[in-house]
């Protein structure tokens, strides 16, 4: 069913609405002025119409009932002045007179311009006669419309012979003056509205300049990457009169930027200290971990008899030392990448790198099905070959460690214009939804839900290294996962071909 709109809703939707504050203020100013002009113009027209109508009523009172009274004594032959009808002397052109007896019009005449000696009869229709009969006998003016004469102001009074005498003057001069005032008011007020709209727009724009500067500064701040690293905020918004609302907004915004800059500076300093600590700790731990591992391996090589418990303990010490050494190397690599240390930049054959990495993964996980989808031509990128190999090895190890045996893992490589797309797809159980948002964060563990029988695994740094290496090569990493289809996608810039 189609929803029913309330009355006026469709009309309001069609009306254009100003979007900016400047446009709204200007439109509001023009609307208020238009309402004021309409009120002033309406009052002026109303007052002028009342004033002129009052003067017309006064003229009717001054004229009295002489003209309609003279209609009763019309003679059949011309008098000594040649008049055939009643007395038209001192009567202005357009004066109307009528005599009614028992509600019926017996005589009606109108004074024509320059026609003292011509017929004065006023042709009246039946509707006009009813209109005259309906005029109240109260010695007050009444506006009526006669079909043969137009708009008239009539005044009725009782005659001396049980009759009603009606005198009238045309309303055309009044209507003409009122109409002229309406035209003048429309022209003057229209010009005033146009001038006010232009001047108001300029004034509002000038008044809101500080707010526009605040908006421009806020836009520049919103475009800055604030998540990590050192951030340099743009200059503060220019100050304005602190006594104005715009000045108060600008001052509050500048104070907020100061707090944000202070917080970002402290955060960056904390990140730098943590990064240096991780790098220093990783560097310092490499030697003792290697030493422990070496002593454990040396003890295992002792030719003499060793109790089984001691031998098992030494094997565990050697294995955990090797695992700790890998973790220390990963932490040191992440610390160096976070510090922005440049990597080696040389042409890398990504196709050869995929072949080698998949071959190593097939040897490490013979229970999985490893396949490749590679283009016929070699795909090359510019970067650090060792780190790119480590990135791909981590993705393949992640698929091997977190999927059951028999899972098909497909590594594909595609080129698309200025980018290279490297994807690792498996048909395993998928990454749990609650882990997908933070799967690339450091020390994120899957709790072996993708492969319950798996009891080993790293420290949750493999995918973090994948992201760090990709970003160091100006690339990106994405994940799409559902049960039966998990794809890690790495996008890297393609190698630039020299024009020489």
PyMOL commands that set and color helices and strands:
alter all, ss='L'
color gray80, all
select helices_A, chain A and resi 9-14+21-63+66-73+126-133+172-207+209-222+245-300+308-338+350-364+385-401+433-436+462-472
alter helices_A, ss='H'
color red, helices_A
select strands_A, chain A and resi 96-101+104-110+142-146+150-158+164-170+346-349+369-373+380-383+408-416+419-426+476-482+485-493
alter strands_A, ss='S'
color yellow, strands_A
deselect
rebuild
show_as cartoon
